[in-house]
């Protein structure tokens, strides 16, 4: 089984945005306390709440919608995103596109992760065998599509 997605830390992906928001708010509060310009704590809590809502909306459409781990065998793709794991047969793959290191796999029949699965591709320096496996899979899917048509 070959991992065809970029290596990354799930905790880093899901926790870093909140750490940054809370850190920025704490730094602002500390800076105001140091200069004796404190505002009511409710204002800081409101700013934290708004910043977290904006962060969640932004990241849901971006990095959180992508798969954390994609592994490939000859007949199946094993896809994991947060706590959901799916086994997708390669025969169910309709199309594979790579755009700026983001790989999108379109499926004939949708699964729990949807009808499109996207993930970050590995760099060729980091994992040349994974990139070769991804290319072989793309060629195989394109051959299947042209053979059927």
Beta strands, then each sheet from edge to edge (+ up, - down):
strand 1: 2-3
strand 2: 69-72
strand 3: 76-81
strand 4: 84-89
strand 5: 93-99
strand 6: 102-111
strand 7: 114-120
sheet 1: 1+ 2- 3+ 4-
sheet 2: 5+ 6- 7+
end
